[in-house]
Amino acid sequence: MATSKQAKKRIRTSEKARLANKAVRTSMRSAVKKVLTAPSKEAAAQDLSTAVKKIDKAAKKGVIHANTAARQKSRLARAVSARAS
């Protein structure tokens, strides 16, 4: 267990950050899943823009790496365009 005042504060702040990051990551993953499980190609295309926004926001906040965000967006766009209507 931390003994110094500074170490105790770091524990508190990193726990806050962990929970904030978790919320962003969960929201992003839910948006991605919504695109992949959409009933039609049109619905998937609509959900794609929301998912891309969430992925970009997660990358901007440093929750995921910029290259990871680019890769995920590319894969999602390919999945939507390859989908049969």
ABEGO torsion letter per residue (X at the ends): XBABAAAAAAAAAAAAAAAAAAAAAAAAAAAAAAAAABABAAAAAAAAAAAAAAAAAAAAAGABBAAAAAAAAAAAAAAAAABBX
